[in-house]
Amino acid sequence: MFLWVSEHLCSGRYSSFSIEPVCTGSLEEMSYADVYRQMHLEGKVNRKAFKLAVQGYYKIDQRKRDVLTLIDFSLPSTQERLFVFDMEHHQLLYSSLVAHGKNSGENYATSFSNVSGSYKSSLGFYLTENTYQGRNGYSLILEGLEEGVNDCARERAIVVHGASYANPSVIRHGGRLGRSLGCPAVPTHLSRPIINAIKGGSILFIYAAQSDYLANSSILQSEPLSI
């Protein structure tokens, strides 16, 4: 069972939020299915998650780069579930393990939050920003684009970074990846190349088969695109 709570304020005060239509673009000649086939994603990437990621990607005017990252939390931490796509040349650039927040679940992430101190992952669409060198090493700031879903990401210090607990060797010893304080943490040897590939205004989408989010996403709820 998936649990999603609409939390408007980072402090933890609950409130409802209104959904407003967003401006949309076009799929520029190719449908999502064409791109899916061209990238040879069958058997590698969840078709529904990819379709939603592409749909949102073309609706977000703030994007500055033709790069899309999908994190698929319908998959367990023992499987590669972070995918980086070059949307201009239709290529899969990276496929990687990624950790979820420690209070989101064990091997599967099933509970999500937008509240500081929850130590949970947040769903939805993000815009990547600049990098910095922090206590987790080379890291990438994320700007949550969905009010009440992930817009407290910056205050919560939700960033992409490398972590030893996200390395494949952890699975062999513990049966699953280690977990973060809410950040999408990747294996240490992939952190710099992945961050460099997606920094500076690309779109990142964190997906789970979670009906409340999918029905109320301010970016996904209106579907004028034919994909």
C-alpha positions as CSV (number, residue, x, y, z in Angstrom):
1,M,0.0,0.0,0.0
2,F,1.4,3.4,-1.0
3,L,0.9,6.4,1.3
4,W,1.1,10.0,0.1
5,V,0.3,13.0,2.2
6,S,-0.3,16.5,0.8
7,E,1.8,18.7,3.0
8,H,1.8,22.3,1.9
9,L,4.4,23.7,4.3
10,C,7.8,22.4,5.0
11,S,7.2,22.9,8.7
12,G,4.7,20.0,8.6
13,R,1.4,22.0,8.8
14,Y,-1.0,20.2,6.5
15,S,-3.2,22.0,4.0
16,S,-4.9,21.4,0.7
17,F,-3.6,23.0,-2.4
18,S,-5.2,24.0,-5.7
19,I,-4.3,22.6,-9.0
20,E,-3.8,24.9,-11.9
21,P,-3.2,24.0,-15.5
22,V,0.3,24.5,-16.8
23,C,1.5,25.5,-20.2
24,T,2.3,22.6,-22.5
25,G,4.6,22.0,-25.4
26,S,4.4,19.6,-28.3
27,L,6.2,16.3,-28.7
28,E,8.0,17.7,-31.7
29,E,7.2,15.1,-34.3
30,M,7.9,11.9,-32.4
31,S,5.6,10.2,-29.9
32,Y,6.8,8.9,-26.6
33,A,6.4,5.4,-28.0
34,D,8.7,6.2,-30.9
35,V,11.3,7.5,-28.5
36,Y,10.9,4.5,-26.2
37,R,11.6,2.1,-29.1
38,Q,14.4,4.2,-30.5
39,M,16.2,4.1,-27.1
40,H,15.7,0.3,-26.9
41,L,14.0,0.7,-23.5
42,E,11.8,-2.4,-23.6
43,G,12.6,-4.6,-20.7
44,K,14.8,-2.0,-19.1
45,V,12.4,1.0,-18.3
46,N,8.8,0.9,-17.1
47,R,6.8,2.1,-20.0
48,K,4.2,3.9,-18.0
49,A,6.8,5.7,-15.9
50,F,8.6,6.8,-19.0
51,K,5.4,8.0,-20.6
52,L,4.6,10.2,-17.6
53,A,8.1,11.5,-17.4
54,V,8.1,12.5,-21.1
55,Q,4.7,14.1,-20.7
56,G,5.8,16.2,-17.8
57,Y,9.2,17.0,-19.5
58,Y,7.4,18.7,-22.4
59,K,5.1,20.7,-20.1
60,I,7.8,22.4,-18.1
61,D,8.9,25.7,-19.6
62,Q,11.8,26.2,-17.1
63,R,13.9,23.4,-18.5
64,K,17.1,24.6,-20.1
65,R,18.6,21.3,-21.3
66,D,17.4,18.4,-23.4
67,V,18.0,15.8,-20.6
68,L,15.4,13.9,-18.6
69,T,16.1,11.8,-15.5
70,L,13.6,9.2,-14.3
71,I,13.7,7.6,-10.9
72,D,11.3,4.7,-10.7
73,F,10.4,3.9,-7.1
74,S,8.0,1.2,-8.2
75,L,11.2,-0.9,-8.4
76,P,13.1,-2.3,-5.5
77,S,16.4,-0.7,-4.4
78,T,18.2,-3.9,-5.6
79,Q,17.4,-3.0,-9.2
80,E,18.7,-0.1,-11.4
81,R,15.9,2.4,-11.2
82,L,17.6,5.8,-12.1
83,F,17.7,6.5,-15.9
84,V,19.2,9.5,-17.7
85,F,17.9,10.2,-21.2
86,D,19.3,12.5,-23.9
87,M,16.0,13.7,-25.3
88,E,17.6,15.4,-28.3
89,H,19.5,12.4,-29.6
90,H,17.2,9.8,-28.1
91,Q,19.8,7.9,-26.1
92,L,19.9,6.3,-22.7
93,L,23.0,7.9,-21.1
94,Y,23.0,6.2,-17.6
95,S,21.2,3.4,-15.8
96,S,22.0,3.2,-12.1
97,L,21.0,2.1,-8.6
98,V,19.6,4.9,-6.4
99,A,18.7,5.0,-2.7
100,H,15.5,6.3,-1.2
101,G,14.8,7.9,2.2
102,K,15.1,5.7,5.2
103,N,11.5,6.4,6.3
104,S,10.1,5.7,2.9
105,G,10.5,1.9,3.2
106,E,13.0,-0.9,3.3
107,N,13.7,-2.4,-0.2
108,Y,10.8,-0.6,-1.7
109,A,9.9,3.1,-1.2
110,T,6.2,3.2,-0.3
111,S,5.7,6.3,1.8
112,F,6.5,9.9,0.7
113,S,6.7,13.3,2.3
114,N,7.4,16.9,1.7
115,V,8.1,17.8,5.4
116,S,11.5,18.6,6.9
117,G,12.7,15.9,9.2
118,S,10.5,13.2,7.7
119,Y,13.6,11.5,6.1
120,K,11.3,10.4,3.3
121,S,11.6,10.7,-0.4
122,S,9.3,13.0,-2.4
123,L,7.7,12.2,-5.7
124,G,7.2,14.5,-8.7
125,F,9.1,16.8,-11.0
126,Y,12.2,18.7,-10.2
127,L,14.5,21.1,-12.0
128,T,18.2,20.5,-11.5
129,E,20.2,23.5,-10.5
130,N,23.9,24.1,-9.6
131,T,26.4,21.8,-7.9
132,Y,28.4,22.3,-4.8
133,Q,30.9,20.4,-2.6
134,G,29.3,19.4,0.7
135,R,29.5,16.9,3.4
136,N,28.4,14.2,0.9
137,G,30.9,15.3,-1.6
138,Y,30.0,16.6,-5.1
139,S,26.2,17.3,-4.9
140,L,23.4,18.7,-7.1
141,I,20.7,21.0,-5.8
142,L,17.1,20.1,-6.8
143,E,14.2,22.6,-7.1
144,G,10.9,20.9,-6.4
145,L,8.3,22.1,-8.9
146,E,5.1,20.7,-7.4
147,E,3.5,22.6,-4.5
148,G,2.7,20.3,-1.5
149,V,4.5,17.4,-3.1
150,N,8.2,18.4,-3.4
151,D,8.5,22.2,-3.2
152,C,10.3,21.9,0.2
153,A,13.2,20.1,-1.4
154,R,15.6,23.0,-1.1
155,E,14.7,23.6,2.5
156,R,15.1,19.9,3.2
157,A,18.4,19.8,1.4
158,I,17.2,17.2,-0.9
159,V,20.1,16.8,-3.4
160,V,21.6,14.2,-5.7
161,H,24.9,12.9,-4.2
162,G,27.0,9.9,-4.1
163,A,27.0,7.5,-1.1
164,S,28.8,4.3,-0.2
165,Y,25.5,2.9,1.0
166,A,24.2,3.1,-2.6
167,N,27.1,1.0,-3.9
168,P,26.2,-2.4,-5.4
169,S,28.3,-4.2,-2.8
170,V,25.8,-3.2,-0.1
171,I,23.1,-5.4,-1.7
172,R,25.3,-8.5,-1.4
173,H,25.7,-8.0,2.3
174,G,22.4,-6.6,3.4
175,G,19.9,-7.7,0.7
176,R,19.1,-4.1,-0.2
177,L,20.7,-0.7,-0.6
178,G,21.3,1.5,2.3
179,R,18.9,4.5,2.7
180,S,19.3,8.3,2.8
181,L,17.7,11.1,4.7
182,G,15.5,11.7,1.7
183,C,18.0,12.3,-1.0
184,P,18.3,10.3,-4.2
185,A,21.8,9.0,-3.5
186,V,23.7,7.1,-6.2
187,P,26.8,4.9,-6.2
188,T,30.0,6.9,-5.5
189,H,31.7,5.9,-8.8
190,L,28.7,7.2,-10.8
191,S,27.9,10.4,-8.8
192,R,30.1,12.8,-10.6
193,P,29.3,11.7,-14.2
194,I,25.6,11.5,-13.5
195,I,25.5,14.9,-11.8
196,N,27.5,16.5,-14.6
197,A,25.1,14.9,-17.2
198,I,22.0,16.4,-15.6
199,K,23.0,19.6,-13.8
200,G,22.0,23.1,-14.9
201,G,18.3,23.0,-15.8
202,S,17.3,19.5,-16.8
203,I,14.2,17.7,-15.6
204,L,14.2,15.0,-13.0
205,F,11.0,12.9,-12.3
206,I,10.5,10.6,-9.3
207,Y,7.8,8.1,-10.0
208,A,5.9,5.6,-7.9
209,A,2.7,3.7,-8.7
210,Q,0.9,6.0,-6.3
211,S,-2.6,7.0,-7.4
212,D,-3.1,10.1,-5.2
213,Y,0.0,11.8,-6.6
214,L,-0.7,10.8,-10.2
215,A,-4.3,12.1,-9.9
216,N,-3.4,15.4,-8.3
217,S,0.0,16.3,-9.8
218,S,-0.1,19.9,-11.0
219,I,2.0,18.9,-13.9
220,L,0.4,15.6,-14.9
221,Q,-3.2,16.2,-14.2
222,S,-4.1,17.8,-17.5
223,E,-3.2,15.7,-20.5
224,P,-3.6,17.6,-23.7
225,L,-0.6,15.9,-25.3
226,S,-1.3,12.9,-27.5
227,I,1.5,10.5,-26.5
